[in-house]
Amino acid sequence: MTHTKGLGLGRLLKLSSMTLGRQLIAILCQLGLVLLLARLLGSEGNGQFTVALLLPMLLTSLLNLGIPSANVYFLGRSGVSIADAMVSNLKLWGVLTAIGLIAGVIGVAQFSETLFPGVPEKLLWGAVAIFPVSLFYALLISLLQGKQDFRAYNLVMIIPSVASLLLAVAFVWGMGLGVGAALLSWGLGQLVGVIVLVGFLVSLRRGNVRESYDSTGYVKRCLNYGWRSHLSNVITFLNYRADIFLVNMLINPAGAGIYIVSVRIAEGLWLLSQAVSTILLPKLSSMHANEELRRKITPICARWVTYVGLLFSVALAVTASSLIDLLFGVQYSEAALVLLWLLPGTVVFNTARVLANDIAARGRPELNIWSAAITLVVNVVGNILLIPEYGLKGAAIATTLSYMVTTVASLAFYSHLSSNPWWSPLVLEKNDWYLVKQLVRMSGK
């Protein structure tokens, strides 16, 4: 029987709850933005906005080279000073930004009609312009996570979502400026987040005792670790968004606009696993000398985020049709059926998300590549085969199957590395109820 007392779960719960609160605010703002744009732009305009955003998101995912994961890993292990990490990240950002802008310009100029059918070219140029800000934010916010400064981290994570929503209300609703204004709102929201992030990093740097500028050495270490997690991150991103891309190509932007509504609602079930994972990676990295403790914490976290997700998925399944009709209107009614097919895969993927952090914290992020690669093949092939026959429902079925494959592979890799039985992250144990007691105590304070 696993004993949960003494595992530091109280602090983990406190930090996870704080992070969950931040994510609830962010997800409400994101859903508010989706709702606003869905109502004002219609399914076609909403689809064009969503597909255009794939471009800066894809460039950021491809070119971050796993640097955020490396930052969290090395700072969590106290393997680098904040000064070295900041200088190194700025150098890397400059080089990667230049590469990304060149790739983006070539992609839009030569392949926009092939890769992004139905999306106006001016939107794609705007999306390319957003990329440098998006990359800066993605790289440097990981420094706050690695230092486990979760108050600052959570605040900086909220700001872009809040700012984007407020700007969209002003530009799209207030001024009626259309899809281009929606994209501008998202980009300016990211910029506001970057400005606040820089302020926190400057303050953190001033408060750091160690004065070191071995940035060249850290760049090498960062890239050496980062490449192993990078391919996994890229493939995972493609898994998240390949269905939207293929829906746009094989159906149309209006179909993508409907499909993204289902995706956004379903991904709300990842809130708890995202919160736990944010805290878990640096925590597990710092516990590299205490394997027994690490073997106990991860299964508990995986079990609870999965079952809490299952509980909320049942509520969503019951209310999906009424909820979507009420919030988005009857033109999005098809999204309810799509959501039902997305829910099973979304729920089980909570387990994989937690386990992936444990695997990365053990210095073996490359193992996540294999599960992600298999999943990508299932996802892409499934979408190509099922969308022509079943439409949006086919995309949802393919995505759910791919998430299930990821979870099975993650369980196998985790069991091999930790020597825990494969079922330990799934089967509740009697002493798991200690977590409930901790939550009750926290809520009473």
VMD Tcl script that draws the C-alpha trace (Angstrom):
set ca {
  {0.00 0.00 0.00}
  {1.29 3.43 -0.90}
  {1.62 5.83 2.05}
  {0.84 9.36 1.01}
  {1.82 11.18 4.17}
  {5.22 12.77 4.07}
  {5.26 13.02 0.29}
  {4.92 16.79 0.26}
  {1.48 16.43 -1.28}
  {0.11 19.30 0.78}
  {2.43 21.77 -0.90}
  {1.88 20.11 -4.27}
  {-1.88 20.48 -3.82}
  {-1.55 24.10 -2.75}
  {0.60 25.03 -5.74}
  {-1.55 22.99 -8.11}
  {-4.70 24.64 -6.78}
  {-3.16 28.07 -7.28}
  {-2.14 27.11 -10.80}
  {-5.57 25.61 -11.46}
  {-7.17 28.88 -10.40}
  {-5.01 30.72 -12.89}
  {-5.87 28.26 -15.62}
  {-9.58 28.60 -14.88}
  {-9.32 32.34 -15.41}
  {-7.30 31.80 -18.59}
  {-9.65 29.15 -19.97}
  {-12.69 31.30 -19.24}
  {-11.07 34.16 -21.14}
  {-10.15 31.82 -24.00}
  {-13.66 30.41 -24.13}
  {-14.98 33.95 -23.97}
  {-12.82 34.81 -26.97}
  {-13.99 31.71 -28.85}
  {-17.61 32.54 -28.01}
  {-17.22 36.17 -29.04}
  {-15.56 35.35 -32.35}
  {-17.93 32.47 -33.07}
  {-20.90 34.78 -32.63}
  {-19.50 37.83 -34.43}
  {-17.46 36.23 -37.21}
  {-19.61 33.20 -37.95}
  {-18.25 29.70 -38.50}
  {-16.23 30.70 -41.58}
  {-14.55 33.74 -40.00}
  {-13.90 31.81 -36.80}
  {-12.32 29.02 -38.85}
  {-10.11 31.47 -40.76}
  {-8.91 33.01 -37.49}
  {-8.19 29.60 -35.95}
  {-6.32 28.26 -38.98}
  {-4.28 31.48 -39.36}
  {-3.18 31.15 -35.72}
  {-1.79 27.71 -36.51}
  {1.05 29.40 -38.39}
  {2.77 31.27 -35.51}
  {1.94 28.41 -33.17}
  {3.53 25.91 -35.55}
  {6.64 28.04 -36.05}
  {7.00 28.48 -32.29}
  {6.60 24.76 -31.71}
  {9.07 23.82 -34.45}
  {11.74 26.35 -33.48}
  {11.74 26.38 -29.70}
  {14.08 23.33 -29.89}
  {12.91 22.02 -26.53}
  {14.53 24.99 -24.78}
  {11.58 25.59 -22.40}
  {11.79 21.99 -21.15}
  {15.56 22.30 -20.72}
  {15.13 25.51 -18.73}
  {12.71 23.83 -16.35}
  {14.91 20.76 -16.03}
  {18.20 22.53 -15.29}
  {16.80 25.31 -13.13}
  {14.76 22.73 -11.19}
  {17.95 20.81 -10.48}
  {19.81 24.05 -9.64}
  {22.11 23.22 -12.52}
  {22.36 26.76 -13.87}
  {22.07 30.35 -12.65}
  {19.15 32.52 -13.72}
  {21.67 34.94 -15.26}
  {23.14 32.28 -17.55}
  {19.71 31.03 -18.51}
  {18.38 34.49 -19.37}
  {21.36 35.51 -21.51}
  {21.40 32.15 -23.27}
  {17.68 32.28 -24.04}
  {17.94 35.78 -25.49}
  {20.76 34.71 -27.79}
  {18.84 31.67 -28.95}
  {15.67 33.72 -29.45}
  {17.46 36.12 -31.79}
  {18.81 33.35 -34.01}
  {15.59 31.31 -34.02}
  {13.44 34.36 -34.75}
  {15.45 35.11 -37.90}
  {15.09 31.52 -39.07}
  {11.36 31.48 -38.34}
  {10.64 34.73 -40.16}
  {12.45 33.52 -43.26}
  {10.54 30.22 -43.18}
  {7.25 32.03 -42.60}
  {7.74 34.44 -45.49}
  {8.62 31.62 -47.87}
  {5.69 29.51 -46.67}
  {3.09 32.25 -47.14}
  {4.51 33.48 -50.44}
  {4.77 30.05 -52.03}
  {2.32 27.68 -50.35}
  {-0.51 29.66 -48.76}
  {-3.22 28.45 -51.17}
  {-2.10 24.82 -50.86}
  {-1.66 24.65 -47.08}
  {-4.26 27.19 -45.96}
  {-7.13 27.07 -48.48}
  {-9.86 29.58 -47.81}
  {-7.71 31.74 -45.51}
  {-6.95 35.28 -46.82}
  {-3.24 35.82 -47.40}
  {-3.21 39.07 -45.41}
  {-4.21 37.08 -42.32}
  {-1.26 34.76 -42.83}
  {1.15 37.71 -43.12}
  {-0.24 39.02 -39.85}
  {0.26 35.60 -38.31}
  {3.92 35.58 -39.37}
  {4.41 38.97 -37.70}
  {3.13 37.54 -34.40}
  {5.70 34.73 -34.37}
  {8.67 36.58 -32.73}
  {6.51 37.65 -29.79}
  {5.06 34.17 -29.41}
  {8.51 32.56 -29.42}
  {9.92 35.02 -26.87}
  {7.01 34.33 -24.54}
  {7.32 30.54 -24.92}
  {11.07 30.51 -24.20}
  {11.36 32.91 -21.31}
  {8.25 32.10 -19.29}
  {9.79 28.68 -18.67}
  {12.45 30.43 -16.54}
  {9.79 31.35 -13.99}
  {8.51 27.77 -13.99}
  {12.02 26.38 -13.59}
  {12.69 28.67 -10.59}
  {9.31 27.51 -9.21}
  {8.19 31.12 -8.88}
  {4.60 30.12 -9.47}
  {3.02 33.36 -8.31}
  {4.76 35.28 -11.07}
  {4.35 32.39 -13.52}
  {0.61 32.14 -12.99}
  {0.12 35.90 -13.31}
  {2.08 36.07 -16.55}
  {0.12 33.11 -17.92}
  {-3.19 34.85 -17.27}
  {-2.36 38.23 -18.79}
  {-2.30 37.33 -22.54}
  {-5.72 35.65 -22.35}
  {-7.30 38.55 -20.47}
  {-5.68 41.16 -22.72}
  {-6.67 39.34 -25.92}
  {-10.29 39.07 -24.82}
  {-10.53 42.74 -23.86}
  {-8.89 43.85 -27.10}
  {-11.20 41.60 -29.14}
  {-14.20 43.10 -27.39}
  {-12.94 46.57 -28.34}
  {-11.84 45.83 -31.90}
  {-14.20 43.10 -33.11}
  {-17.36 43.81 -31.14}
  {-16.96 47.54 -30.49}
  {-15.50 48.62 -33.84}
  {-16.69 45.74 -36.02}
  {-13.26 45.29 -37.63}
  {-13.54 41.58 -38.48}
  {-11.13 38.64 -38.61}
  {-7.99 40.77 -38.99}
  {-8.81 42.62 -35.79}
  {-9.30 39.28 -33.99}
  {-5.79 38.21 -35.01}
  {-4.39 41.61 -33.99}
  {-6.06 41.26 -30.59}
  {-4.41 37.89 -30.03}
  {-0.98 39.20 -31.04}
  {-1.23 42.32 -28.85}
  {-2.34 40.14 -25.95}
  {0.85 38.11 -26.33}
  {2.86 41.34 -26.42}
  {1.34 42.58 -23.18}
  {2.25 39.25 -21.59}
  {5.84 39.60 -22.80}
  {6.16 43.09 -21.30}
  {5.01 41.88 -17.87}
  {7.22 38.78 -18.18}
  {10.31 40.91 -18.81}
  {9.53 42.93 -15.69}
  {9.41 39.79 -13.54}
  {12.60 38.39 -15.05}
  {14.52 41.62 -14.44}
  {13.35 41.57 -10.83}
  {14.29 37.91 -10.44}
  {17.71 38.55 -11.93}
  {18.39 41.39 -9.51}
  {17.47 39.23 -6.57}
  {19.79 36.40 -7.64}
  {23.00 36.19 -5.61}
  {25.10 34.31 -8.11}
  {26.71 36.47 -10.79}
  {27.62 34.24 -13.68}
  {27.71 34.67 -17.43}
  {28.72 31.28 -18.77}
  {25.95 31.57 -21.34}
  {27.84 29.67 -24.05}
  {28.15 26.64 -21.80}
  {24.48 26.72 -20.95}
  {23.45 27.05 -24.58}
  {25.22 23.76 -25.30}
  {23.69 21.99 -22.30}
  {20.28 23.44 -23.09}
  {20.31 22.26 -26.69}
  {21.74 18.86 -25.77}
  {18.80 18.21 -23.45}
  {16.28 20.17 -25.44}
  {16.54 18.28 -28.73}
  {15.47 15.08 -26.99}
  {12.22 16.61 -25.77}
  {11.80 18.90 -28.77}
  {10.70 16.35 -31.31}
  {8.19 15.00 -28.83}
  {6.82 18.51 -28.23}
  {6.55 19.20 -31.97}
  {4.77 15.92 -32.61}
  {2.47 16.52 -29.64}
  {1.58 19.96 -31.03}
  {0.85 18.41 -34.41}
  {-1.34 15.84 -32.69}
  {-3.26 18.65 -31.01}
  {-3.81 20.62 -34.20}
  {-3.48 18.21 -37.14}
  {-7.21 17.56 -37.03}
  {-8.03 21.27 -37.35}
  {-5.58 21.65 -40.23}
  {-7.00 18.63 -42.04}
  {-10.61 19.65 -41.43}
  {-9.84 22.98 -43.09}
  {-8.16 21.25 -46.03}
  {-10.66 18.42 -46.52}
  {-13.86 20.30 -45.66}
  {-13.58 24.11 -45.42}
  {-12.91 26.97 -42.95}
  {-16.54 26.89 -41.80}
  {-16.08 23.25 -40.78}
  {-12.89 24.18 -38.93}
  {-14.80 26.96 -37.17}
  {-17.37 24.47 -35.88}
  {-14.77 21.85 -35.00}
  {-12.63 24.26 -32.95}
  {-15.60 24.95 -30.66}
  {-15.73 21.25 -29.74}
  {-11.96 21.10 -29.30}
  {-11.83 24.13 -27.01}
  {-14.58 22.76 -24.78}
  {-13.03 19.28 -24.63}
  {-9.57 20.65 -23.81}
  {-11.09 22.25 -20.71}
  {-10.85 18.74 -19.22}
  {-7.07 19.14 -19.24}
  {-7.12 22.01 -16.77}
  {-6.23 19.90 -13.75}
  {-3.56 17.85 -15.53}
  {-2.01 21.07 -16.86}
  {-1.94 22.57 -13.38}
  {-0.41 19.45 -11.84}
  {2.10 19.02 -14.68}
  {3.27 22.63 -14.33}
  {4.24 21.95 -10.71}
  {5.26 18.33 -11.18}
  {8.08 18.63 -13.74}
  {10.38 20.92 -11.71}
  {9.44 19.09 -8.50}
  {10.28 15.66 -9.90}
  {13.48 17.02 -11.48}
  {14.60 18.25 -8.06}
  {13.88 14.79 -6.57}
  {16.38 12.93 -8.74}
  {18.16 11.65 -5.60}
  {14.95 10.33 -3.99}
  {13.57 7.73 -6.35}
  {11.30 6.08 -3.78}
  {9.43 9.32 -3.17}
  {9.19 10.04 -6.89}
  {7.71 6.60 -7.56}
  {4.89 7.35 -5.12}
  {3.94 10.87 -6.16}
  {3.44 10.41 -9.92}
  {0.83 7.57 -9.79}
  {-1.24 9.47 -7.21}
  {-1.29 12.58 -9.37}
  {-2.09 10.61 -12.53}
  {-4.97 8.74 -10.91}
  {-6.67 11.80 -9.56}
  {-6.42 14.02 -12.60}
  {-7.83 11.18 -14.71}
  {-10.82 10.47 -12.50}
  {-11.64 14.13 -11.93}
  {-11.52 14.58 -15.70}
  {-13.86 11.60 -16.11}
  {-16.35 13.12 -13.69}
  {-16.47 16.42 -15.57}
  {-16.65 14.64 -18.93}
  {-19.88 12.93 -17.87}
  {-21.36 16.32 -16.98}
  {-20.26 17.70 -20.34}
  {-21.70 14.74 -22.25}
  {-25.11 15.25 -20.63}
  {-25.22 19.00 -21.27}
  {-23.26 19.28 -24.56}
  {-26.15 19.90 -26.93}
  {-27.96 22.45 -24.77}
  {-24.73 24.18 -23.79}
  {-23.49 24.67 -27.33}
  {-26.88 25.81 -28.67}
  {-27.19 28.29 -25.81}
  {-23.68 29.75 -26.04}
  {-22.83 29.53 -29.72}
  {-26.14 29.27 -31.55}
  {-27.78 26.65 -33.74}
  {-25.23 27.09 -36.56}
  {-22.76 25.28 -34.24}
  {-25.14 22.48 -33.21}
  {-23.00 19.87 -34.98}
  {-20.23 20.63 -32.49}
  {-22.19 18.80 -29.77}
  {-21.90 15.42 -31.52}
  {-18.25 16.08 -32.29}
  {-17.63 16.85 -28.62}
  {-19.12 13.50 -27.54}
  {-16.61 11.66 -29.73}
  {-13.71 13.77 -28.43}
  {-14.43 13.25 -24.74}
  {-13.15 9.65 -24.24}
  {-9.74 10.40 -25.72}
  {-9.47 13.73 -23.92}
  {-10.13 12.07 -20.56}
  {-7.58 9.26 -20.86}
  {-4.98 11.66 -22.25}
  {-4.85 13.28 -18.79}
  {-2.92 10.23 -17.63}
  {-0.40 10.51 -20.44}
  {0.18 14.20 -19.76}
  {1.22 13.52 -16.16}
  {3.39 10.52 -17.04}
  {5.20 12.45 -19.77}
  {6.45 14.89 -17.12}
  {7.78 12.06 -14.97}
  {9.59 10.57 -17.96}
  {11.13 13.96 -18.85}
  {12.16 14.58 -15.22}
  {14.13 11.32 -15.31}
  {16.25 12.76 -18.13}
  {14.62 10.54 -20.76}
  {12.42 12.94 -22.75}
  {13.28 11.14 -25.96}
  {11.00 8.27 -24.89}
  {8.05 10.61 -25.21}
  {9.00 10.96 -28.88}
  {8.12 7.36 -29.64}
  {4.64 7.49 -28.15}
  {4.00 10.88 -29.77}
  {5.24 9.68 -33.18}
  {2.99 6.62 -33.17}
  {0.11 8.82 -32.12}
  {0.73 11.32 -34.91}
  {0.61 8.54 -37.51}
  {-2.68 7.25 -36.07}
  {-4.09 10.78 -35.93}
  {-3.15 11.86 -39.46}
  {-4.03 8.57 -41.15}
  {-7.26 8.36 -39.17}
  {-8.28 11.88 -40.14}
  {-7.47 11.36 -43.81}
  {-9.50 8.14 -43.88}
  {-12.44 9.18 -41.71}
  {-13.07 12.85 -42.57}
  {-14.17 12.19 -46.18}
  {-16.57 9.50 -44.96}
  {-17.82 10.87 -41.64}
  {-16.95 14.58 -41.74}
  {-16.28 16.34 -38.42}
  {-17.29 13.23 -36.46}
  {-14.56 11.29 -38.28}
  {-11.94 13.86 -37.21}
  {-13.06 13.51 -33.59}
  {-12.92 9.69 -33.72}
  {-9.40 9.77 -35.17}
  {-8.25 12.22 -32.50}
  {-9.70 10.11 -29.68}
  {-7.98 6.99 -31.01}
  {-4.66 8.83 -31.19}
  {-4.94 10.03 -27.57}
  {-5.65 6.48 -26.43}
  {-2.56 5.20 -28.23}
  {-0.46 7.87 -26.51}
  {-1.76 6.85 -23.11}
  {-0.99 3.16 -23.64}
  {2.56 3.95 -24.80}
  {3.14 6.35 -21.88}
  {2.02 3.72 -19.37}
  {4.46 1.22 -20.87}
  {7.42 3.63 -20.80}
  {6.63 4.88 -17.32}
  {6.35 1.35 -15.93}
  {9.71 0.44 -17.48}
  {11.53 3.46 -16.05}
  {9.95 3.54 -12.60}
  {9.50 -0.21 -11.98}
  {5.94 0.57 -10.92}
  {3.23 -1.72 -12.36}
  {1.65 -0.27 -15.48}
  {-1.74 -0.04 -13.81}
  {-0.52 2.01 -10.81}
  {-1.37 5.38 -12.45}
  {-4.94 4.16 -13.06}
  {-6.17 2.14 -10.08}
  {-7.21 4.09 -6.98}
  {-5.75 3.02 -3.65}
  {-7.21 3.35 -0.18}
  {-4.74 5.95 1.00}
  {-5.48 8.15 -1.99}
  {-8.25 9.60 0.15}
  {-5.55 11.44 2.07}
  {-5.68 13.89 -0.83}
  {-9.36 14.51 -0.12}
  {-8.53 15.31 3.50}
  {-5.84 17.72 2.36}
  {-8.30 19.46 0.06}
  {-10.88 19.74 2.83}
  {-8.29 21.27 5.17}
  {-7.19 23.72 2.49}
  {-10.75 24.78 1.74}
  {-11.37 25.40 5.45}
  {-8.48 27.84 5.76}
}
mol new
graphics top color blue
foreach p $ca { graphics top sphere $p radius 0.5 }
foreach p [lrange $ca 0 end-1] q [lrange $ca 1 end] { graphics top cylinder $p $q radius 0.2 }
display resetview
